[in-house]
Amino acid sequence: MTAIREGAAASAPVWVVWVPSGRRALRRRGLDVTGELAVEAARLLRAEGAAVRAVHALRQRRGVADQAGLTAPQRAANLRGAIEVRAPVAGRRIVLVDDVVTTGASLSEAARALRAAGAEVVGAATVAMTPRRR
């Protein structure tokens, strides 16, 4: 997080943006776990002097199939075009947050949507990563 702290006072805050969950997953869990993680991470970073802001900038624009059991190419195809931007991100520096990385399809689709809207995705943070099957 050094990059977030360097020159923070001289520049706009880095936005911490989470990969959105689908409506069905949100109903099942009862809360937006990844959003909660991003908000708490931004709070802790601000307490350390970082210029960051958690922003709910993405949403799923259509339903997607459950990713469990899908191969990497199937996951990418399932998510292609499924995420859209819901906040003005043009010119913003963004760190993406996701809970678990399996193939990277969710992060890739979120980054695609943000870049298409004019944002600069400068990094990603996750809680866990599953081992890759060969």
C-alpha positions as CSV (number, residue, x, y, z in Angstrom):
1,M,0.0,0.0,0.0
2,T,3.0,2.3,-0.2
3,A,1.9,3.5,-3.6
4,I,-1.4,4.7,-2.0
5,R,0.4,6.6,0.7
6,E,3.0,8.3,-1.6
7,G,1.9,11.8,-2.6
8,A,-1.6,11.1,-1.2
9,A,-2.0,14.7,-0.2
10,A,-1.2,16.0,-3.6
11,S,-3.5,13.8,-5.5
12,A,-7.1,12.6,-5.5
13,P,-7.9,9.6,-3.3
14,V,-7.5,6.1,-4.7
15,W,-10.9,4.5,-5.0
16,V,-11.2,1.0,-3.4
17,V,-13.9,-0.7,-5.6
18,W,-15.2,-4.2,-5.0
19,V,-16.2,-6.9,-7.5
20,P,-20.0,-7.1,-7.2
21,S,-21.8,-10.2,-6.2
22,G,-25.0,-11.3,-7.9
23,R,-28.4,-10.6,-6.4
24,R,-28.9,-14.3,-5.6
25,A,-25.6,-14.6,-3.8
26,L,-26.4,-11.4,-1.8
27,R,-29.8,-12.8,-0.7
28,R,-28.2,-16.1,0.3
29,R,-25.5,-14.5,2.3
30,G,-27.6,-11.7,3.8
31,L,-24.8,-9.1,3.2
32,D,-22.2,-8.0,0.7
33,V,-19.1,-9.6,2.1
34,T,-16.7,-8.2,-0.5
35,G,-18.2,-4.8,-0.1
36,E,-17.8,-5.0,3.7
37,L,-14.2,-6.0,3.2
38,A,-13.5,-3.1,0.9
39,V,-15.1,-0.6,3.2
40,E,-13.2,-1.8,6.2
41,A,-9.9,-1.9,4.3
42,A,-10.4,1.7,3.2
43,R,-11.2,2.7,6.8
44,L,-8.1,1.1,8.1
45,L,-5.9,2.7,5.4
46,R,-7.4,6.1,6.0
47,A,-6.5,5.7,9.7
48,E,-2.9,5.1,8.6
49,G,-3.0,8.3,6.6
50,A,-3.7,6.9,3.1
51,A,-5.9,8.9,0.7
52,V,-8.5,6.2,-0.1
53,R,-12.2,6.0,-0.5
54,A,-14.4,2.9,-0.8
55,V,-16.8,3.3,-3.6
56,H,-19.6,1.0,-4.8
57,A,-18.8,1.6,-8.4
58,L,-19.8,-1.7,-10.1
59,R,-22.9,-3.8,-10.5
60,Q,-23.8,-6.9,-12.3
61,R,-25.9,-5.9,-15.3
62,R,-27.3,-9.4,-15.9
63,G,-27.5,-12.7,-14.1
64,V,-24.7,-15.2,-14.5
65,A,-24.4,-18.9,-13.9
66,D,-22.9,-20.2,-10.6
67,Q,-19.2,-20.3,-11.2
68,A,-18.6,-23.4,-9.2
69,G,-17.5,-26.3,-11.4
70,L,-16.8,-24.1,-14.4
71,T,-13.5,-24.2,-16.2
72,A,-11.4,-21.0,-16.6
73,P,-12.7,-20.4,-20.2
74,Q,-16.3,-21.1,-19.1
75,R,-15.9,-18.6,-16.2
76,A,-14.6,-15.9,-18.5
77,A,-17.4,-16.5,-21.0
78,N,-20.0,-16.6,-18.2
79,L,-18.9,-13.1,-17.0
80,R,-18.1,-11.5,-20.3
81,G,-20.0,-8.2,-20.4
82,A,-21.8,-9.0,-17.0
83,I,-20.3,-6.1,-15.0
84,E,-21.1,-2.5,-15.6
85,V,-20.0,0.8,-14.0
86,R,-22.5,2.7,-11.8
87,A,-20.4,5.6,-10.7
88,P,-18.3,8.3,-12.5
89,V,-14.9,6.6,-12.6
90,A,-13.2,8.4,-15.5
91,G,-9.7,9.6,-14.5
92,R,-9.8,7.8,-11.1
93,R,-7.1,5.5,-9.8
94,I,-8.7,2.2,-8.6
95,V,-7.7,-0.8,-6.5
96,L,-10.1,-3.7,-7.1
97,V,-11.1,-5.9,-4.2
98,D,-12.4,-9.5,-4.5
99,D,-12.9,-12.1,-1.8
100,V,-11.4,-15.2,-3.5
101,V,-9.6,-15.5,-6.8
102,T,-10.1,-18.8,-8.6
103,T,-9.3,-18.1,-12.2
104,G,-9.3,-14.3,-12.2
105,A,-12.4,-14.0,-14.4
106,S,-14.3,-11.8,-12.0
107,L,-11.3,-9.4,-11.5
108,S,-10.7,-9.3,-15.2
109,E,-14.3,-8.5,-16.1
110,A,-14.4,-5.8,-13.4
111,A,-11.1,-4.3,-14.6
112,R,-12.4,-4.3,-18.2
113,A,-15.5,-2.4,-17.3
114,L,-13.6,0.2,-15.3
115,R,-11.0,0.7,-18.0
116,A,-13.7,1.0,-20.6
117,A,-15.2,3.8,-18.5
118,G,-11.9,5.7,-18.3
119,A,-10.5,4.5,-14.9
120,E,-7.0,3.4,-14.2
121,V,-6.9,0.1,-12.4
122,V,-3.7,0.2,-10.4
123,G,-4.0,-3.0,-8.5
124,A,-6.1,-5.7,-6.9
125,A,-6.4,-7.1,-3.4
126,T,-8.0,-10.4,-2.4
127,V,-8.4,-12.4,0.7
128,A,-7.6,-15.8,-0.8
129,M,-6.6,-17.6,-3.9
130,T,-7.5,-21.2,-4.8
131,P,-4.8,-23.4,-6.1
132,R,-4.9,-23.8,-9.9
133,R,-5.8,-27.2,-11.3
134,R,-3.8,-28.4,-14.2
